[in-house]
Amino acid sequence: MTKISTVDELKSYIAPITVYEDYLKLSAKGRRRLALCPFHKEKTPSFSVDTDSGLFYCFGCHKGGDVIKFIEEIERCSFEEAISILARKAGVELERSGRYNETGGEDGKKREKLLNLLSFAAGYYRECLAGSPEGSPVKRYIREREIPENAVNELQLGYAPERSSLISGIIRAGFTKEEAVEAGVLKESKRGEYFEYFRDRLMFPIIDVGGRVVGFGGRTIGKDEPKYLNTPETAVFRKRDLLYGLNFSRDSIRQEDRGVLVEGYMDFLSLYARGVRCVAASLGTALTPSQAALMKRYSHTVVLLYDTDEAGQAAMERALPILLGQGLKVKIALMEGAKDPDECVKSIGAERFRELLDRSEPFFRHILGRFRARDLGSVEEKLKFLDYAAPHLSSIPDPIEREAFINEFSERTGLKKSLVVEKIDKKGPAPKPSEQPAEEEISLSVSEHVLVKAALSGNNDFMKKLLEIPPKLLDSMASGRLLRKKLEGTYITDEKELKLEAFVKNSCHEVQSVDDIDGAVYSLEKELLEKNRREVTLRLRESREKGDRELEEIYTRELLAIVNEAKNIQNTRFGSLKGD
Ligand SMILES: [Zn+2]
């Protein structure tokens, strides 16, 4: 595979427009492509991509930049993850030692080293599984759990043997034992001996949305406890920020606009392998706000599918306010007669399982269902149930939906609506879904707009003309730095400048001739002189009031110079034409 080592190089391997097409439905408008903006709600398209430069700008929410910025925004991922995604789409490999992120520094290098080590370990585990004889316990386990062959390959499952040569392999591959400890594949005993963190386990590599292995989950094959073991927290593995399988399933989740949340690796595997692909798994711990936010990148609806035992149901109820707190719509699917999704899909098959998902209920109806099941008769029992339900009610983000559920709740229980409302008010308002700060709107005068557009056109005559702009004027302009870089041919990396460039590229205003540039420079010069004139006049007045004759004289001379310059500009540009 081709190896690349700079962002510039990476961008040259893929037409940006194909990336936008992966996510959006684009329609052509001249050299631009328009789409409904994925970053804000709208009915008519204000999201625009310039086909030449690949720069995007939304005239509704004012997000804009290059294709990497677009991936960062739509995948809500880091710059690092975005370039990994782009590299995968382009079919190239990122050189290990490449410099992609100016701010990456030592930490970036360290991360990169750990990620490479983890990728090496994942390869090692895969080979171990492939090399295990048919009758071996791990192969027997795979057969008994009915794990399909395609899932083993697609999910890149592996095996960490009891006696392994991982340590020597790691060293041969150029890593140190200390690094392997930091990556969480080795551990060090108190006596300074190193041994494997995972032994005799079926290995599930945990891959981030950028496609990199960041850790592992290991299911014991023997009798070892715990049954599932995760990589300890490392510099690249933060359990609370990850959902297992999301790297495989996010496109399906986006397409279906629903994400099924399950508890375990095996639940994920079982559903995914049987074609129910819109699924992700929390990593065997209580759901975190960060995991809920991750899900929300891809879908607004989450279907909870937790184990049907008491522990599973309790975990589900803890997950509810966290999901609702992120502004997600939460539904609950009922699996009758099965203890978990794995068992359920095996017994009823994928098709009927999908029907079961389609029948999933809004979470609150499910809670009311519990009320019915308990058949609460006395007022005390009803009030107790209200206590339990109130926090759930108050965390429903949509006020209309909340109102509807309050009505339904009061009807079903026979408790007065005012009482229910009062209880909810005491619990405080619903937690606000985390909102992104609003993007700064770009405001550029018409004249500056013309100059930037001319600079981006690549037209030689325009460039020659632009080089005549007085440096003083460039310094005074909002787009001065961008214009300078464009005239010098410098590559733009600054986020603000990229956004400005994207804004101008995507606006329909066209520069027709050199005269347009002349006119724009003329009005900007006039504006600048006018601004200076006002400032000097003010100072002149102040010095008069103070009676400072010396200063008064200086400012009078300055003012005269400004008036003369104004006349000059007018004469050189318009000959004998009279101005104001
Ligand atoms: Zn927008």
Residues whose N, C-alpha, C, O or C-beta is under 5 A from the ligand:
A	BS01	ZN	C37 F39 H40 C58 G60 C61 H62
